[in-house]
Amino acid sequence: MTVGRRASVWCLVLVIAGGAAARAGAQSLTPEAQLAQARSQFDALNYEAAAATLDQLIAALDPLVPKYAAAARLLPTAYELRARSRFGLGNADGANADFRALLKLAPGYTLTGQVSQRVARMLEDIRKTSVGKIVLNLSPVDADLDLDGI
């Protein structure tokens, strides 16, 4: 093997090892720290990195929502940031999907920070078509109501 080829192989090994270490490091962060990291990436206009960090965070938090209040508190913000990151990357369908998921968790959610009018309008358009209100009168008054298992 030539010296140049050997150097190329070592560079490839280091890149792979570095990527694995970065992923392992991100997974060892607390959810709050991952969200803060994603917010920093988003604020630095590094939408790809923010979306990747949020992909991991959302995958970890989503199954925990029914059991842990902290997960239920963080997940809507993670969906918001990922939607805004996807919008910044030109992925309107992904942003729409994230806003829909966000509104399922928190129908009255309001966007945080400085938000473009287009993003705010996108969320409000989705809210108009996916969130509604219903008034129920139960009889007898002490009756139990289960809606979607809740």
C-alpha positions in Angstrom: 0.0 0.0 0.0 1.4 3.4 -0.9 1.9 6.1 1.7 -0.8 8.3 0.1 -3.3 5.5 0.0 -2.4 4.5 3.7 -2.9 8.2 4.7 -6.3 8.2 2.9 -7.4 5.1 4.7 -6.4 6.6 8.1 -8.2 9.8 7.3 -11.4 7.8 6.5 -11.0 5.8 9.7 -10.7 9.0 11.7 -13.7 10.6 10.1 -15.8 7.5 10.8 -14.6 7.3 14.4 -15.2 11.0 14.9 -18.7 10.8 13.6 -19.4 7.8 15.9 -18.0 9.7 18.8 -20.1 12.8 18.0 -23.3 10.7 17.8 -22.4 9.0 21.1 -21.7 12.3 22.7 -25.1 13.7 21.5 -26.8 10.6 22.9 -25.2 11.1 26.3 -26.5 14.7 26.7 -29.7 15.3 28.7 -32.8 16.1 26.7 -32.6 19.7 27.9 -28.9 19.9 26.8 -29.8 18.4 23.4 -32.6 21.0 23.0 -30.2 23.8 23.9 -27.6 22.5 21.4 -30.3 22.3 18.7 -31.4 25.9 19.5 -27.7 27.1 19.2 -27.4 25.3 15.9 -30.6 26.8 14.7 -29.7 30.3 15.9 -26.3 29.9 14.0 -28.4 29.1 10.9 -27.0 25.6 10.8 -30.4 24.0 10.0 -29.0 20.6 8.9 -27.2 20.1 12.3 -30.2 21.4 14.2 -32.6 19.0 12.4 -30.2 16.1 13.0 -30.0 16.8 16.7 -33.7 17.2 16.9 -34.3 14.0 15.0 -32.5 12.1 17.8 -34.2 14.1 20.5 -37.7 13.6 19.2 -37.1 9.9 18.7 -36.0 9.6 22.3 -38.8 11.8 23.8 -41.8 10.7 21.8 -42.3 7.3 23.5 -41.8 8.9 26.9 -44.6 11.5 26.7 -47.4 9.4 28.2 -45.2 8.6 31.3 -43.0 11.7 31.9 -44.1 15.3 32.2 -40.6 16.5 31.3 -40.8 14.8 27.9 -44.3 16.2 27.3 -42.9 19.7 28.1 -39.9 19.4 25.8 -41.3 17.6 22.8 -43.5 20.5 21.5 -40.5 22.8 21.5 -38.4 20.2 19.7 -41.1 19.8 17.1 -41.2 23.6 16.6 -37.4 23.9 16.2 -37.3 21.0 13.8 -40.2 22.4 11.8 -38.5 25.8 11.5 -35.2 24.1 10.6 -36.9 22.0 7.9 -38.6 25.2 6.6 -35.1 26.9 6.5 -33.9 23.9 4.5 -36.7 24.2 2.0 -38.6 21.1 3.3 -42.1 22.5 3.6 -43.7 19.1 3.8 -41.5 18.1 6.7 -42.2 21.4 8.4 -45.9 20.8 8.0 -45.7 17.3 9.4 -43.8 18.6 12.5 -46.3 21.4 13.1 -49.1 18.9 12.9 -47.4 16.6 15.4 -46.8 19.7 17.6 -50.4 20.7 17.6 -51.5 17.2 18.5 -49.5 17.5 21.7 -50.2 21.2 22.4 -53.1 22.6 20.4 -52.7 26.1 21.9 -48.9 26.3 21.3 -47.4 29.6 20.4 -44.1 30.0 18.5 -41.0 31.2 20.4 -38.5 33.8 19.5 -38.4 35.8 16.3 -40.4 33.9 13.7 -40.8 34.8 10.0 -44.4 35.6 8.9 -44.3 32.7 6.5 -43.6 30.2 9.3 -46.2 31.8 11.6 -48.8 31.7 8.8 -47.9 28.0 8.1 -48.6 27.1 11.7 -51.8 29.0 11.8 -53.1 27.5 8.6 -52.4 24.0 9.9 -54.1 24.9 13.2 -57.2 26.1 11.4 -57.5 22.7 9.6 -56.5 20.4 12.4 -57.5 21.9 15.7 -61.1 22.4 16.8 -63.2 22.9 19.8 -66.1 20.9 21.1 -68.5 21.6 23.9 -69.9 18.5 25.6 -72.7 18.3 28.1 -72.6 15.1 30.1 -75.5 13.6 31.8 -75.4 12.6 34.5 -73.0 15.4 35.7 -70.6 12.9 37.4 -70.2 10.7 34.3 -66.7 9.8 33.1 -65.7 10.6 29.5 -62.9 8.9 27.7 -61.7 10.5 24.5 -58.9 8.7 22.6 -58.0 6.8 25.8 -57.7 9.9 27.9 
